[in-house]
Amino acid sequence: MLSRILLFAFSAMMLIGDIQTAAAQSQYPYAAYSYPWCSVRGRSGSMSCYYTSWERCRVTMSGIGGYCIQSPYYRGAPASGLR
């Protein structure tokens, strides 16, 4: 009986944590598709698409090693419905 109560309490805590994480992520909608430039790092080839300009990307990569490419995920700024 005690183990069922503990299991229920643990499950409830995990659910609350998941809900809080989802809420926090929705508050900050910036993702790789929000930025037009990506860095690609040396040997690993890992890609990070969080640069607003080619110049910013190059400055970062100059000290680390790697190169910059246009983001394959970038969607551009959303169109404004106001005129």
N, C-alpha and C positions, 0 to 999 in steps of 0.2 A: 504494500500500500504506500509506504513512504517512498519507494523508488518511483512509483507512478507520479506522485506529487512532485518529486524532484525533476523527473523527466518533463512534466508539463511546465514547470517553472522555467526550466532551461530552454524549452522550445519557445515559450512566450518571450523570453529575453532575446533570443536569436531573431525572432520575428520583428520585435521592436527595433533591434539594431539594423536589420535589413531595411526597414521602413525609413529610419533616420538617414541611412546612407543614400537611399534613393532620393530622398527629399533634398539632401545637401547637393547631390550631383545635378539635380534639376535647377537649382539656384544659379549654377555656374555653367551655362550651356556652351562654353568655349571648348571646342574639340578640334581635332586635326583638320576638319573640313572648314574651320573658321579662318585659316591662315593660308596665304598663297604660296609660301615657300617652305621647303623641307631641307633638312640637313641629312646627309648620309655619311655615317662615320666609317672610317678606315676599314680594318679587317672584318669587323663584325657585320658591317653593312646595315646596321640598325638605322631606321629612319625616324626623324622627329620633325613633325610638321607644325611648328609653333613660331614661325617668323613672319613678321609683317612686311619685310622687304628683303631683297637679295643682299643688300649691303649688311644688314644686321646678321643675316645668316653667315656671310663670308667672314665677318669680324669674329664671330664665335668659332667658326671652323678653322680660322688661321692659327689659333692656339692649340687646337685639339687634333686637327688632321681630319680631313674629309672634304666633302664638296656639297654644293647646294643645287637643288633641282626645283622646278615648279611643282607644286603639290598636285598629285593626281586626285586628291579628295576635295580640293577647294571648290566651293559652290558660289562664291561671290557674295556680295552684300545683299540681304533680302530687299526686294523692291518695296518702297514705301507707298502706301495707298493714299497718302495725303498729298494734296496739290495746293 
